[in-house]
Amino acid sequence: MRVPGLLLRGVLGLAALAGAAFIGFNVLIALGFWLKPSVQPREEDEGVSFPSVAIAEGDLPGKWPLTVPSGTLDCYTDGPISFSHGSGYALNRAALDAGFPDVATLARPGASLEPLRRRAAELCAEALKP
């Protein structure tokens, strides 16, 4: 049985297009992994100096929003603020971008983290003053 030439060219064209799309997709995925920066939390960097400020339940007005009673704020000069309680957790976008997990994982259900974030920013601004 003979397949008409036009049909055969159409099928081959679709197969070539699908193959090219598959290869292009995989190349984009590979480039994404290659171009993505490998960022580790800043607290593990050697030689980084930054002020640390203790913070606990009594340091905020209202109810403490975290499931741990206290921790340390690590205030980096280039913007990240992390809350440490065994491990570091991001309190702002700069710390998230630096690779810290979100402090929301330590939050009490339904608690607002904004008072903690604001107070942390105030304390770090004071600690970073020359």
N, C-alpha and C positions, 0 to 999 in steps of 0.2 A: 504494500500500500504506500502510495506516495503522498507526502504532506505538501500542500501548496507552499511555494517559496515565500510568499508574503507572510503567512502564518508562522513559518519557521523563523524568519527574520524577526518577527515581533516577539516570539518566545525567547529567542536568543538575546534580543535587546533588553527585555525585562530581566533576564537572568544576569546580564552584564551590569545593569543598573542596580540590581539588588546586591550584587557582589561589591560594587564600588561603594554603595551606601554602608555596607557592613564594614568594609575596610576603613572608610572615613570615620565612622562612629568609633571604632576601636582605636584609631590614631588619636582622635580627640580625647578619649578616656585616658590613654597613655600620656598625652601631653598635660592633661589636668593633674595627674599624679606627679609628673615630673616638675611642673611649674609651681605646684602648691608648696609654699614654704613649710619646712619642718620646724614648727615653733614649739618649744617646751616652756612650761611655766617659768617665769623669771626667777623664782626663789631658788631654782636649781642652778642658775648661772654662776660660774666662778667669778669672783672679784667684783660682783655687783654690790654696791653699798646703798642702803636706803634706810630711812628712819622707820622704826617700828613703834606702834602706839598700842597699849593695852586697852581693850574695850570690853565691857561687861554689861549685864542686865541693867544695873543702876545708872548707866551712862545715857540712856535714852528716856525721853518722856513716854509714858504709856507702857504698853506691854512689849517685852522683848520679843522680836519676831523669829528668833532662831531656836532650834531644838537643843543647842549647846549653850551653856550659861555664859561663856566668855571666849575671847580669842585675842588675836593680835592683828592689827592693821599694818600691812606692809605698804609703804608709800613710796612709789617710784617717781623719780624726778621727771620722767617723760610721760606721766599720766596714769599708768595703771595703779589701781588700789585693790589689794587683795585682803581677804579675811582668812587668817590662819588658825586652824584648830586641828592640829595634826597634819593636815594638808591645806594647801592654799585654794581659796575660792574667789572668783571674780565678783567685785562690787560695782564695777563700771565697765563700759564698752571697751575701753583700752585694755583692761585686764582680760576680758573675754578674747579680744583679738590677740593677746599675748599667749593664749593657750590655757588659761585657768578655767576650770569648770565653774558653772554658774552657782553662786551662793544660794540660789533658790532651792537647791537640793537639800539644804539644811533648814529651810523655812518651816515654821509651823503651818498646818493647813489653814488657809484663809488669811494668813498674816500679810501685812503690807511691808515690803522691804524698803520703801522710800525713806522713812525716817532714819533707818540705819545707813542707807546710801548717802543721805544728806549730811548726817553727823560724821560719817567717815571722811567725806570730802572736806568738811570743816577742820577736822582734826589733822588730816594730812596736809592741808594748806598751811596750818600753823606749824606743823613739824618740819615742813620743807622751807620755811622762811630762813633766809641767811642770817 
